[in-house]
Amino acid sequence: MFSPELGSGARNLQGKDQAVGKSVDALPPPERAQRYRELADAAFLKAKHANGDELRAECLRLATGWHAMALELDANLRHLTQLEASRDRLLEPAKETEPDQRL
C-alpha cells in the first residue's frame, strides 16, 4: 500500500510490519529486544527525514514505543535472571541435606 505521507517506501514497511508481528514474537527475548531497538532506530531515522511536523511526531511516537518495549523486555529479562539465580541458591542447600536414597 502506498502512503503519500511516507512515500513509496511505506509499501515495503507495511508489508514488513505484518511479517514482523509474527516473526518477532517467535524470537528469543534477547533477540526480540534487539529487534525492537532496530525498529526504534528505523523510526527515528524516518522522523529525521520526515517532511512535516505531524509525520515527524508520529515517527517519533513510534520510535519511543519501540524503544520503551525494548527497555521493558530488558528489565524483565534482568528480573527473571535474578529470580532464577535466587531460586538456584535456595535449592542448592536443600539438595545437600536430602538423605541418601541409595541405602
N, C-alpha and C positions, 0 to 999 in steps of 0.2 A: 504494500500500500504506500502511496506517495503522500507525503505531508508537505504542504507548501512552506510551513514554518521551519521544518527541519531539513528540507531539501531531499534530493534523491537518495541520500544515504539512509534516510529513515526507513526505506523499504527493507534494506538489509538488517537494520537494527531491530525492526519489528519482527521479522521472521526469526531472527536470532533470539529475541526475548522469549518467544514461545518455546523454543528448544531449551533455552536457559533454565526456565522454570522446572523442567523435567530433569535435566542433566545436573543442575546444581544440587538439587535435593539428594541425588544419589552419591554425591561426593562425600568422602570422609570429612568430618568437621574442620580440621585444619586447612584442607584444600578448599572447602566451601568458603571459609573466612577469607582466604586469599582471592578467590573469585569475586567476592563482594567488594574487596578493595580495588580489584581491577575494574569492576563496573563503576565504582565511585570515581576512579581516575578518569575513565572514559566520559562520564557525565560532567566532571569538572572541566575537561578539555573542550567538550561541546559548549559549555557555558562560556568559556573563554572566547570562543569564536562565534558565539550566537549574535544574530542580528536582532536587536530589540530587547527591551528590558523584561518583557513578560516571558519570552523564551529563555533568556538568561536565568531569570528567577526560577523557572520550572526546572531547568537543568541543575541548578544549584540545590533545589529541594530534593531532586532525585539523588544527587551525589551525596547529600547529607544523610539521606535514608540508607543508602548502601553502606556508607561509612559507619553509621550507627549499628547496623546489623553485624558488620564485621567486628566492631568493638564488643558488642554484646556476646557474640559467639566466642570470641577470645576469652572474655571474662568467665563465661560458663565453662569453657574447657579448663581454665586455671582452677576454678572452684571444684570441678569434677576430679581433677588430678589430685588436689589436696584431700578431698574426701576419700579417694581410693587409697592414698598413702596412709591416711589416718586409720582406715579400716584394716589395712595390711599390718600396721603396727599393733593394733588391738588384737588381731588374730594370731600373731606370732607367739606371744606368751601362752595362749590357750593351747596351741599345738604342743608346746613343750611340756605342759602339765598333764596331758592326756595319758592315761595308763597304757602300758604296752599291751597291744592286742595279741601278740604272738604267744602268750603263755597258755 
